[in-house]
Amino acid sequence: MKIILGENSTHLIKGFGSIKFHLESGESVVLHDVMYVPGLKNNLVSISALEDKGMRVAFIRVKVLTWPVGSPMRDAFTLGLISKGL
């Protein structure tokens, strides 16, 4: 299998699995069905996939925030930082 990015580059998918993120707050978040694509220099998270899993997503300044649907935004955690437009 392969993925094609917006600028038409193609990268092979080497595997699928789960990954655990350790947040600054000390909590952890696990994402399932993650693709391992060794040709990518940065980690990419699909916003639509997060929303399909019942998460809300917001971009505020340079932060990417996410929290469960039905929870208040004060429960949001920083999933990532925007860098070079990604």
MODELLER restraints for C-alpha pairs under 7 A, 6 or more apart:
rsr = mdl.restraints
at = mdl.atoms
rsr.add(forms.Gaussian(group=physical.xy_distance, feature=features.Distance(at['CA:1:A'], at['CA:12:A']), mean=6.08, stdev=0.5))
rsr.add(forms.Gaussian(group=physical.xy_distance, feature=features.Distance(at['CA:1:A'], at['CA:13:A']), mean=5.54, stdev=0.5))
rsr.add(forms.Gaussian(group=physical.xy_distance, feature=features.Distance(at['CA:2:A'], at['CA:10:A']), mean=6.63, stdev=0.5))
rsr.add(forms.Gaussian(group=physical.xy_distance, feature=features.Distance(at['CA:2:A'], at['CA:11:A']), mean=5.46, stdev=0.5))
rsr.add(forms.Gaussian(group=physical.xy_distance, feature=features.Distance(at['CA:2:A'], at['CA:12:A']), mean=4.27, stdev=0.5))
rsr.add(forms.Gaussian(group=physical.xy_distance, feature=features.Distance(at['CA:2:A'], at['CA:13:A']), mean=5.16, stdev=0.5))
rsr.add(forms.Gaussian(group=physical.xy_distance, feature=features.Distance(at['CA:3:A'], at['CA:10:A']), mean=5.74, stdev=0.5))
rsr.add(forms.Gaussian(group=physical.xy_distance, feature=features.Distance(at['CA:3:A'], at['CA:11:A']), mean=5.43, stdev=0.5))
rsr.add(forms.Gaussian(group=physical.xy_distance, feature=features.Distance(at['CA:3:A'], at['CA:12:A']), mean=6.50, stdev=0.5))
rsr.add(forms.Gaussian(group=physical.xy_distance, feature=features.Distance(at['CA:4:A'], at['CA:10:A']), mean=4.58, stdev=0.5))
rsr.add(forms.Gaussian(group=physical.xy_distance, feature=features.Distance(at['CA:4:A'], at['CA:11:A']), mean=6.56, stdev=0.5))
rsr.add(forms.Gaussian(group=physical.xy_distance, feature=features.Distance(at['CA:11:A'], at['CA:37:A']), mean=6.73, stdev=0.5))
rsr.add(forms.Gaussian(group=physical.xy_distance, feature=features.Distance(at['CA:11:A'], at['CA:39:A']), mean=5.95, stdev=0.5))
rsr.add(forms.Gaussian(group=physical.xy_distance, feature=features.Distance(at['CA:12:A'], at['CA:37:A']), mean=6.18, stdev=0.5))
rsr.add(forms.Gaussian(group=physical.xy_distance, feature=features.Distance(at['CA:13:A'], at['CA:35:A']), mean=6.44, stdev=0.5))
rsr.add(forms.Gaussian(group=physical.xy_distance, feature=features.Distance(at['CA:13:A'], at['CA:36:A']), mean=5.84, stdev=0.5))
rsr.add(forms.Gaussian(group=physical.xy_distance, feature=features.Distance(at['CA:13:A'], at['CA:37:A']), mean=4.80, stdev=0.5))
rsr.add(forms.Gaussian(group=physical.xy_distance, feature=features.Distance(at['CA:14:A'], at['CA:36:A']), mean=5.56, stdev=0.5))
rsr.add(forms.Gaussian(group=physical.xy_distance, feature=features.Distance(at['CA:14:A'], at['CA:37:A']), mean=5.90, stdev=0.5))
rsr.add(forms.Gaussian(group=physical.xy_distance, feature=features.Distance(at['CA:15:A'], at['CA:35:A']), mean=5.87, stdev=0.5))
rsr.add(forms.Gaussian(group=physical.xy_distance, feature=features.Distance(at['CA:15:A'], at['CA:36:A']), mean=5.07, stdev=0.5))
rsr.add(forms.Gaussian(group=physical.xy_distance, feature=features.Distance(at['CA:16:A'], at['CA:33:A']), mean=5.84, stdev=0.5))
rsr.add(forms.Gaussian(group=physical.xy_distance, feature=features.Distance(at['CA:16:A'], at['CA:34:A']), mean=5.38, stdev=0.5))
rsr.add(forms.Gaussian(group=physical.xy_distance, feature=features.Distance(at['CA:16:A'], at['CA:35:A']), mean=4.58, stdev=0.5))
rsr.add(forms.Gaussian(group=physical.xy_distance, feature=features.Distance(at['CA:16:A'], at['CA:36:A']), mean=5.85, stdev=0.5))
rsr.add(forms.Gaussian(group=physical.xy_distance, feature=features.Distance(at['CA:17:A'], at['CA:32:A']), mean=6.20, stdev=0.5))
rsr.add(forms.Gaussian(group=physical.xy_distance, feature=features.Distance(at['CA:17:A'], at['CA:33:A']), mean=5.27, stdev=0.5))
rsr.add(forms.Gaussian(group=physical.xy_distance, feature=features.Distance(at['CA:17:A'], at['CA:34:A']), mean=5.22, stdev=0.5))
rsr.add(forms.Gaussian(group=physical.xy_distance, feature=features.Distance(at['CA:17:A'], at['CA:35:A']), mean=6.68, stdev=0.5))
rsr.add(forms.Gaussian(group=physical.xy_distance, feature=features.Distance(at['CA:18:A'], at['CA:30:A']), mean=6.74, stdev=0.5))
rsr.add(forms.Gaussian(group=physical.xy_distance, feature=features.Distance(at['CA:18:A'], at['CA:31:A']), mean=5.55, stdev=0.5))
rsr.add(forms.Gaussian(group=physical.xy_distance, feature=features.Distance(at['CA:18:A'], at['CA:32:A']), mean=4.28, stdev=0.5))
rsr.add(forms.Gaussian(group=physical.xy_distance, feature=features.Distance(at['CA:18:A'], at['CA:33:A']), mean=5.89, stdev=0.5))
rsr.add(forms.Gaussian(group=physical.xy_distance, feature=features.Distance(at['CA:18:A'], at['CA:34:A']), mean=5.64, stdev=0.5))
rsr.add(forms.Gaussian(group=physical.xy_distance, feature=features.Distance(at['CA:19:A'], at['CA:30:A']), mean=5.59, stdev=0.5))
rsr.add(forms.Gaussian(group=physical.xy_distance, feature=features.Distance(at['CA:19:A'], at['CA:31:A']), mean=5.45, stdev=0.5))
rsr.add(forms.Gaussian(group=physical.xy_distance, feature=features.Distance(at['CA:19:A'], at['CA:32:A']), mean=6.67, stdev=0.5))
rsr.add(forms.Gaussian(group=physical.xy_distance, feature=features.Distance(at['CA:20:A'], at['CA:28:A']), mean=6.46, stdev=0.5))
rsr.add(forms.Gaussian(group=physical.xy_distance, feature=features.Distance(at['CA:20:A'], at['CA:29:A']), mean=5.56, stdev=0.5))
rsr.add(forms.Gaussian(group=physical.xy_distance, feature=features.Distance(at['CA:20:A'], at['CA:30:A']), mean=4.34, stdev=0.5))
rsr.add(forms.Gaussian(group=physical.xy_distance, feature=features.Distance(at['CA:20:A'], at['CA:31:A']), mean=6.49, stdev=0.5))
rsr.add(forms.Gaussian(group=physical.xy_distance, feature=features.Distance(at['CA:21:A'], at['CA:28:A']), mean=5.47, stdev=0.5))
rsr.add(forms.Gaussian(group=physical.xy_distance, feature=features.Distance(at['CA:21:A'], at['CA:29:A']), mean=5.17, stdev=0.5))
rsr.add(forms.Gaussian(group=physical.xy_distance, feature=features.Distance(at['CA:21:A'], at['CA:30:A']), mean=6.28, stdev=0.5))
rsr.add(forms.Gaussian(group=physical.xy_distance, feature=features.Distance(at['CA:22:A'], at['CA:28:A']), mean=4.55, stdev=0.5))
rsr.add(forms.Gaussian(group=physical.xy_distance, feature=features.Distance(at['CA:22:A'], at['CA:29:A']), mean=6.69, stdev=0.5))
rsr.add(forms.Gaussian(group=physical.xy_distance, feature=features.Distance(at['CA:54:A'], at['CA:68:A']), mean=6.01, stdev=0.5))
rsr.add(forms.Gaussian(group=physical.xy_distance, feature=features.Distance(at['CA:54:A'], at['CA:69:A']), mean=5.64, stdev=0.5))
rsr.add(forms.Gaussian(group=physical.xy_distance, feature=features.Distance(at['CA:55:A'], at['CA:66:A']), mean=6.37, stdev=0.5))
rsr.add(forms.Gaussian(group=physical.xy_distance, feature=features.Distance(at['CA:55:A'], at['CA:67:A']), mean=5.49, stdev=0.5))
rsr.add(forms.Gaussian(group=physical.xy_distance, feature=features.Distance(at['CA:55:A'], at['CA:68:A']), mean=4.42, stdev=0.5))
rsr.add(forms.Gaussian(group=physical.xy_distance, feature=features.Distance(at['CA:55:A'], at['CA:69:A']), mean=5.30, stdev=0.5))
rsr.add(forms.Gaussian(group=physical.xy_distance, feature=features.Distance(at['CA:56:A'], at['CA:66:A']), mean=5.39, stdev=0.5))
rsr.add(forms.Gaussian(group=physical.xy_distance, feature=features.Distance(at['CA:56:A'], at['CA:67:A']), mean=5.38, stdev=0.5))
rsr.add(forms.Gaussian(group=physical.xy_distance, feature=features.Distance(at['CA:56:A'], at['CA:68:A']), mean=5.94, stdev=0.5))
rsr.add(forms.Gaussian(group=physical.xy_distance, feature=features.Distance(at['CA:56:A'], at['CA:69:A']), mean=5.73, stdev=0.5))
rsr.add(forms.Gaussian(group=physical.xy_distance, feature=features.Distance(at['CA:57:A'], at['CA:65:A']), mean=5.64, stdev=0.5))
rsr.add(forms.Gaussian(group=physical.xy_distance, feature=features.Distance(at['CA:57:A'], at['CA:66:A']), mean=4.48, stdev=0.5))
rsr.add(forms.Gaussian(group=physical.xy_distance, feature=features.Distance(at['CA:57:A'], at['CA:67:A']), mean=6.88, stdev=0.5))
rsr.add(forms.Gaussian(group=physical.xy_distance, feature=features.Distance(at['CA:58:A'], at['CA:64:A']), mean=5.91, stdev=0.5))
rsr.add(forms.Gaussian(group=physical.xy_distance, feature=features.Distance(at['CA:58:A'], at['CA:65:A']), mean=5.13, stdev=0.5))
rsr.add(forms.Gaussian(group=physical.xy_distance, feature=features.Distance(at['CA:58:A'], at['CA:66:A']), mean=6.40, stdev=0.5))
rsr.add(forms.Gaussian(group=physical.xy_distance, feature=features.Distance(at['CA:59:A'], at['CA:65:A']), mean=6.27, stdev=0.5))
rsr.add(forms.Gaussian(group=physical.xy_distance, feature=features.Distance(at['CA:62:A'], at['CA:81:A']), mean=5.49, stdev=0.5))
rsr.add(forms.Gaussian(group=physical.xy_distance, feature=features.Distance(at['CA:62:A'], at['CA:82:A']), mean=4.99, stdev=0.5))
rsr.add(forms.Gaussian(group=physical.xy_distance, feature=features.Distance(at['CA:63:A'], at['CA:78:A']), mean=6.39, stdev=0.5))
rsr.add(forms.Gaussian(group=physical.xy_distance, feature=features.Distance(at['CA:63:A'], at['CA:80:A']), mean=6.04, stdev=0.5))
rsr.add(forms.Gaussian(group=physical.xy_distance, feature=features.Distance(at['CA:63:A'], at['CA:81:A']), mean=4.62, stdev=0.5))
rsr.add(forms.Gaussian(group=physical.xy_distance, feature=features.Distance(at['CA:63:A'], at['CA:82:A']), mean=6.10, stdev=0.5))
rsr.add(forms.Gaussian(group=physical.xy_distance, feature=features.Distance(at['CA:64:A'], at['CA:78:A']), mean=5.72, stdev=0.5))
rsr.add(forms.Gaussian(group=physical.xy_distance, feature=features.Distance(at['CA:64:A'], at['CA:79:A']), mean=5.59, stdev=0.5))
rsr.add(forms.Gaussian(group=physical.xy_distance, feature=features.Distance(at['CA:64:A'], at['CA:80:A']), mean=5.15, stdev=0.5))
rsr.add(forms.Gaussian(group=physical.xy_distance, feature=features.Distance(at['CA:64:A'], at['CA:81:A']), mean=5.85, stdev=0.5))
rsr.add(forms.Gaussian(group=physical.xy_distance, feature=features.Distance(at['CA:65:A'], at['CA:76:A']), mean=5.89, stdev=0.5))
rsr.add(forms.Gaussian(group=physical.xy_distance, feature=features.Distance(at['CA:65:A'], at['CA:77:A']), mean=5.48, stdev=0.5))
rsr.add(forms.Gaussian(group=physical.xy_distance, feature=features.Distance(at['CA:65:A'], at['CA:78:A']), mean=4.59, stdev=0.5))
rsr.add(forms.Gaussian(group=physical.xy_distance, feature=features.Distance(at['CA:65:A'], at['CA:79:A']), mean=5.68, stdev=0.5))
rsr.add(forms.Gaussian(group=physical.xy_distance, feature=features.Distance(at['CA:66:A'], at['CA:76:A']), mean=5.18, stdev=0.5))
rsr.add(forms.Gaussian(group=physical.xy_distance, feature=features.Distance(at['CA:66:A'], at['CA:77:A']), mean=5.69, stdev=0.5))
rsr.add(forms.Gaussian(group=physical.xy_distance, feature=features.Distance(at['CA:66:A'], at['CA:78:A']), mean=6.62, stdev=0.5))
rsr.add(forms.Gaussian(group=physical.xy_distance, feature=features.Distance(at['CA:66:A'], at['CA:79:A']), mean=6.51, stdev=0.5))
rsr.add(forms.Gaussian(group=physical.xy_distance, feature=features.Distance(at['CA:67:A'], at['CA:73:A']), mean=6.67, stdev=0.5))
rsr.add(forms.Gaussian(group=physical.xy_distance, feature=features.Distance(at['CA:67:A'], at['CA:75:A']), mean=6.08, stdev=0.5))
rsr.add(forms.Gaussian(group=physical.xy_distance, feature=features.Distance(at['CA:67:A'], at['CA:76:A']), mean=4.43, stdev=0.5))
rsr.add(forms.Gaussian(group=physical.xy_distance, feature=features.Distance(at['CA:67:A'], at['CA:77:A']), mean=6.52, stdev=0.5))
